Amino acid sequence: MSDLTHLDEQGRARMVDVAGKPATERRAVARALVRMHPETAAAVVAGDAPKGDVLGTARIAGIQAAKRTADLIPLCHPLALAFVGVEAHVDVAAGVVALTAEARTTAPTGVEMEALTAVAVAALTVYDMVKGLERGVEIAELVLLEKSGGRSDWRRD
């Protein structure tokens, strides 16, 4: 079990000790797609959703969520985030809101979970903001796109 860093010698979950690792610049980018009817997407763009500014609210919710990742994911380390950004692109004709989150820090561990948490909560917020228009909205994808820093860099093909 020594290859599984989040398990101790008895096979129990544990937080990894990163005290001996050097602090390096870390960056991660994640994406979520939220699918809806084109009419609902048009309301998002026009600002006509029942709860108001969907994309602005989702952006702030995502940033707040990234800062709380260690409170939500039990084995994550609390990180001092240097930057978190959440951006949205709406394809009205396709009925898709594409959300992208970027997280950066200088730390001995990565920020993938912060980027994923940010975009997941942003997507949930989009759902919450438009559910008065459409109950069938779908969070269709939640993926890590890339990460850099630490032992290796990685990018989704």
C-alpha positions as CSV (number, residue, x, y, z in Angstrom):
1,M,0.0,0.0,0.0
2,S,3.0,2.3,0.0
3,D,2.2,3.5,-3.5
4,L,-1.1,4.9,-2.3
5,T,-0.1,8.2,-0.6
6,H,-3.4,8.8,1.2
7,L,-3.3,5.5,3.0
8,D,-1.3,4.7,6.1
9,E,0.4,1.3,6.8
10,Q,-2.9,-0.1,8.1
11,G,-4.8,1.0,5.0
12,R,-6.6,3.9,6.7
13,A,-7.2,7.3,4.9
14,R,-4.8,10.0,6.0
15,M,-3.6,13.4,5.0
16,V,-0.3,13.3,3.1
17,D,2.6,15.0,5.0
18,V,3.9,17.7,2.6
19,A,6.2,19.4,5.2
20,G,9.3,18.2,3.4
21,K,8.2,19.2,-0.1
22,P,9.4,22.5,-1.6
23,A,6.8,25.2,-2.2
24,T,6.6,25.8,-6.0
25,E,4.3,27.7,-8.2
26,R,1.2,25.6,-8.9
27,R,-1.7,26.1,-11.4
28,A,-4.7,24.2,-12.3
29,V,-7.6,24.7,-14.8
30,A,-10.9,22.9,-14.7
31,R,-14.1,23.0,-16.8
32,A,-17.8,22.2,-16.3
33,L,-20.5,22.2,-19.0
34,V,-24.1,23.0,-18.1
35,R,-26.7,22.0,-20.6
36,M,-30.1,23.6,-20.9
37,H,-32.7,24.6,-23.5
38,P,-31.6,27.4,-25.8
39,E,-34.4,29.6,-24.4
40,T,-32.9,29.2,-20.9
41,A,-29.4,30.0,-22.2
42,A,-30.8,33.1,-23.9
43,A,-32.4,34.2,-20.6
44,V,-29.0,33.7,-18.9
45,V,-27.3,36.0,-21.5
46,A,-30.1,38.6,-21.3
47,G,-30.1,38.7,-17.5
48,D,-33.7,37.6,-17.4
49,A,-33.4,34.6,-15.0
50,P,-35.7,34.7,-12.0
51,K,-32.9,35.1,-9.5
52,G,-30.9,37.7,-11.4
53,D,-27.3,37.8,-12.7
54,V,-26.6,34.1,-13.3
55,L,-23.0,34.3,-14.5
56,G,-21.9,36.9,-12.0
57,T,-23.3,35.0,-9.1
58,A,-21.8,31.7,-10.4
59,R,-18.4,33.4,-10.7
60,I,-18.4,34.7,-7.1
61,A,-19.8,31.3,-5.8
62,G,-16.9,29.5,-7.6
63,I,-14.3,31.8,-6.1
64,Q,-15.7,31.4,-2.6
65,A,-15.9,27.6,-3.0
66,A,-12.2,27.3,-4.0
67,K,-11.3,29.1,-0.8
68,R,-13.3,26.5,1.2
69,T,-12.0,23.4,-0.6
70,A,-10.2,22.0,2.5
71,D,-13.4,22.4,4.5
72,L,-15.3,20.3,1.9
73,I,-12.8,17.6,0.8
74,P,-11.5,15.8,3.9
75,L,-7.9,15.1,2.9
76,C,-7.1,18.4,1.1
77,H,-4.6,20.7,2.6
78,P,-5.7,24.3,3.3
79,L,-3.9,26.5,0.8
80,A,-3.2,30.2,0.5
81,L,-4.5,30.9,-2.9
82,A,-2.8,33.5,-5.0
83,F,-5.6,33.6,-7.6
84,V,-8.9,32.0,-8.4
85,G,-10.9,33.0,-11.5
86,V,-14.1,31.7,-13.0
87,E,-15.1,32.5,-16.5
88,A,-18.2,31.6,-18.5
89,H,-19.1,31.3,-22.1
90,V,-22.7,30.8,-23.2
91,D,-23.5,29.1,-26.5
92,V,-27.2,30.1,-26.7
93,A,-28.0,28.0,-29.9
94,A,-26.5,24.9,-28.3
95,G,-27.9,25.7,-24.8
96,V,-24.5,25.3,-23.1
97,V,-22.9,27.3,-20.4
98,A,-19.2,26.5,-20.4
99,L,-17.5,27.4,-17.1
100,T,-13.7,27.4,-16.6
101,A,-11.9,27.9,-13.3
102,E,-8.2,28.6,-12.8
103,A,-6.5,28.4,-9.4
104,R,-2.9,29.4,-8.6
105,T,-0.7,29.2,-5.5
106,T,2.8,28.8,-4.3
107,A,2.7,25.7,-2.1
108,P,4.1,22.2,-1.5
109,T,0.9,20.7,-3.0
110,G,-1.3,21.3,-6.0
111,V,-4.5,23.2,-6.6
112,E,-6.4,20.8,-8.8
113,M,-9.1,20.3,-6.2
114,E,-9.5,24.0,-5.8
115,A,-10.0,24.5,-9.5
116,L,-12.5,21.5,-9.6
117,T,-14.4,22.7,-6.6
118,A,-14.6,26.2,-8.0
119,V,-16.1,25.1,-11.3
120,A,-18.4,22.5,-9.7
121,V,-19.9,25.0,-7.4
122,A,-20.2,27.6,-10.2
123,A,-22.1,25.0,-12.2
124,L,-24.4,24.2,-9.3
125,T,-25.0,27.9,-8.9
126,V,-26.0,28.2,-12.6
127,Y,-28.5,25.3,-12.0
128,D,-29.9,27.0,-8.9
129,M,-30.2,30.4,-10.7
130,V,-32.2,28.9,-13.6
131,K,-34.2,26.1,-12.1
132,G,-37.2,28.4,-12.0
133,L,-37.1,28.4,-15.8
134,E,-36.1,24.8,-16.4
135,R,-35.8,21.8,-14.1
136,G,-34.1,19.6,-16.6
137,V,-30.8,21.5,-16.6
138,E,-27.8,19.1,-16.6
139,I,-24.3,19.5,-15.3
140,A,-22.8,17.4,-18.1
141,E,-19.1,17.5,-17.6
142,L,-16.6,18.3,-14.8
143,V,-13.0,17.8,-15.8
144,L,-9.5,18.9,-15.0
145,L,-8.0,20.5,-18.1
146,E,-4.5,21.0,-17.0
147,K,-2.1,21.3,-14.0
148,S,1.4,22.6,-13.7
149,G,4.0,22.8,-10.9
150,G,5.2,20.1,-8.6
151,R,6.7,16.9,-9.9
152,S,5.0,17.0,-13.3
153,D,2.8,19.0,-15.6
154,W,-0.3,17.5,-17.2
155,R,-2.8,18.6,-19.9
156,R,-6.0,16.8,-21.1
157,D,-5.7,15.8,-24.7
